[in-house]
């Protein structure tokens, strides 16, 4: 028949080979490896390459080597033996140890019996200068007043739930937020119109009755809860709008411009001072009050336009109304700028203790230029994504914000950094998981909340920042308390690669050990095993895409004396 095969052994063998004998094949995953930046003299974490025999016959491996221009800067280990069965795989692990600065490249080269040998995987990385990071404890920079968020618009009369307050405000078990912003409503009538009737974005809440100035009961209860959990917490308050009678549109609850007159400014100052007194009479110590939230914004919620001249002219009225009960801060404008406070600082610098501005859309700020500045601290008093259409609680989002906080501390030299709302749950936010708060609509904490805790849990009000010598890719800030016994170093690694064996020179200030705390995709402000400090230095591998805080405490140990015992000295 046409398809019959001859019976000769030689012909049979030839036919079998003609139909396709099994052969080995080589596949790699990934097909290239990029290490990113690595400090000269240090070694990266290992990156694994899986070698798979994609064919039907045994793969015979003659050698696995690093080849190419900069082969000496890379190294490999492998689980691969001399042969690899069909469909099987093994691992080649490569590290990068640059000896010089600049872009470096090489290849993993596998010599074998498969077609196309040798098979290669390109390697790349960049050597950068700077073998270590030095914390200069003797070079004090700005005092830190705190890290925090706004507790405005909390409509639960009992305040934020206790478990949430524990997590936000406790420094032993939580994030340790220490700076809380409150809202002053001009009158009980205005407060009721906005919150009790549901006009305030659908909220309903109870307003504290007062002859002048008001505050939400839920906001007040949350402030009290915060203070109970953080005795060193600081509070400040701002008015969002004067009552409608003093505005061009006659409406408290929507935009318009302030109408300046002696009578109006006397009344507005009385509203602010009354609200401040109400808050203080309920046990909340106010550091400062601001006359107007975002004086550059007129929008369909309580808001009001002020000019720089308006703000300046209001200062003597507000100074008189407060009578030294708290300090004055200006001007809480929307985008980090010099426009709204300098006229007041020119005319009434002695009335102003704090300069505040919001950070919206300004991620890499410069220091504000402040006329007649003497002892006035500078606060970034509100920032967020300000996006009400999506929620992103990821580590990528947290790292974006970690860079922003780092930039405000190091470039703008702020004394404080404050988020917008604490929570997106219905009692404060929109319960829709938008991105301007530290939780989603169900109260789950975003990674940016834990990232903030990498500073706020350790760096308490009254600490100060110190200078850092650092030429590498990591973002590093250092802090110490007033005694020099407690210290913290915050490290941000925005790279997708770990920085291995990073050396930190810290002298004796951090003691004999430091404790790393990490926020990453897998960890949320989690303590790790202590690291020994030897000869004034320690080394640590900073995980990819992470924030690490090294905490040191050289305070003398305290011994509690049991109650019920009498100590008799003879």
C-alpha positions, 0 to 999 in steps of 0.5 A: 500500500502507499503508506506501508513502511519497508521492514529494514532496520536502517530505513525504520530508524531513518523514518523515525528520525524524519518524523521528529526526535525529541530535543531539549529547549531553554526558557527563562523567566524573567527574560531580563533582570534590572537591579536599579540603583545600588550603592558602590561596595554593597550587595543587592538582594538576590533576584531569581531566574527560573530556567525551564527545559521546554523541550522533550529531551534531557537538557545537558548543561555545560556551564552557567557563567556571568559574561559581558562588559561588567561581569565582575559586578554581578554574581550568581548561585544556582540549583541547576545541575549538569542535566535537567529533565524535560519539563523540569526547571531550576533556579539561578539567583543573581546579585549586583555588587557594583564596584564603580558608579554608573550604568553597568551591564552583563549577562547570565550565560548558559551553555547547553545542548539545546539549539541556540546555545549559549542562552543568555539573560541580560543584567543591568544596574547602576552603581551610585556613590555613598557607602553610608548614611550619617545622622548628624545628631548635633545639628538640630533643625526644626522642632516638630509639633506633630503629625495628624489629621482633621476631626471636623464634621464627625456627626456621631455624638459620642465621637469616633468609635473607640477602637478607631480612636485607639488606632489613630491616636495611641502611640503604644498600639496605634499610629500615634497621631498627635495633631488634631484639627477642629472646626469652629462654626460661627453660631449654633444656628449656622451649625444646626442649618448645616448639620442638623437638617442634613444640609451638610453633605447629608450629615446630621449631627448635634451642635453644642449650644453657645451664645457665640461660636459653636462646634459639633458634639461629635468633633468635640467628643473625638478631640476629648478621646484623642487627648485621653489617648495622647496626653501630648496631643495638640489641637487647633481650630479654624472657622470655615465661614463667618455667618451669612450677614457678614458675606457678600452673598448673605449665606453661611453655607456657600461661598461669597466674600467677606464684607469688611467693616469694623462692626463685621470684623468685631462680630467675626472675631467674637464668633471665632473667640467664642468657638475657641472658648467653647472648645477649651471649656470642654477640656481641649487645650487649643494651640491656635485658631485660624480666622478662615479656612482656604480664604482663596476658595469660594465653593458650595459649602461653608467657605469665604473669600478673604484678601490678604488685606482683609486677613491683616485688618482682622488681626487686631480684632481677633487679638482683642477678642481672644485676649491671650486665651490661645494663639493666632495662625494664618492663613490656611490657603489652599495651595502652598503660597506666600500670598495670604499671610505676609500682609498680616505679618508686615502689619501685625507680626506680634499677633501671629504665632503660626503660619499655616498653608495647605499643600494641595497639588504641591508635592515638592514645596520650597520654604515659604518666604515669611516677612518678619518671621521670628519664632513663628512655626510653619505648618502644612495644615491640610493635604490629601488626594482630594479625589472623591471618585476612587479609593487607593489604599495601596503601598504605591499610594503610600510611597507617593505620600511618603515622598511628599511628607519627606519633601515638606520636612526637608525642603519646606522645613515644616514643623507639622504635617496634617491630613484632611479627614481621618476617616471615610466612614459615614460619621465623617466621610462619604462612606464611598471609599474615596481617596481623601482620608486615611480609611475606606468607607468601611473603616479599613486603614489605608497603607498611607495611614500606616506610612504616616505612623512611621513618623507620628508613632515615634516623633512626638511633639517637641522632638526636633529634626536633625541633619542627615548626610546621604548621597544615595537613593533612599529618603532619610530623616532623623529625629531626637527628643529634647533629652537626646535619649529617644531617637528615630530615623525614617527611611523611605525606599521608593524603588522596586528593589531592596537596598542591601546592607545599607550602612547607617552611622549613628554614633552612640545616640541610638544606644546599642540596638535599634528596632526597625518598624516596617510598612510595605505591601506585606507589613503595616507598621510592624516591629522587627527584630532588633539590630545591633549597633556596633562602633557607632554603625549598623547595617540593614537591608531596606526592603523594596517599596517600603518605609522603615523607621529605626527607633532607639531609646537609651532612657534609663530603665524604670522599676515599678514599686508594687503598691501596698509596700512600705519602704523604711529608710533607717 
